[in-house]
Amino acid sequence: MREQTTHKVRVISRSCRNIVVPGYLILNRGDSVEFKTVNNKDATILIPHGNLFGEDNRVFDLDEKNQWTQTLTVSNIEAGVYPYAVYCKESNDFAEGNSPPTMIIDE
């Protein structure tokens, strides 16, 4: 049995641009993804496929209340490509990350 891994995604806000690093993640069921803003700027993660993390929640906030971090575990979802978006409140813009940032469930 494969050991679950926690993958780190960072949202970097600069004065003129917001970036998601890495832009692509290759994940397996049961892996976790830790989303965090690097410079403590509020951001919102938008997941179009509501069951990706095992619940029908499609919006996750990265804010002071959550210490600018959210860790989510990939559900028992079918293999496939799952794009998502990160909205940065201060700049009123979406972050880039290989346009759009994408999670790939491998196995």
Secondary structure, DSSP 8 states (H G I E B T S, - for coil): -----EEEEEEEE-SS-EEEESSEEEE-TT-EEEEEETT---EEEE-SSTTTTTSS--EEEESGGGTTEEEEE--S--SEEEE-EEEETTTTEE-BSSSS-EEEE--
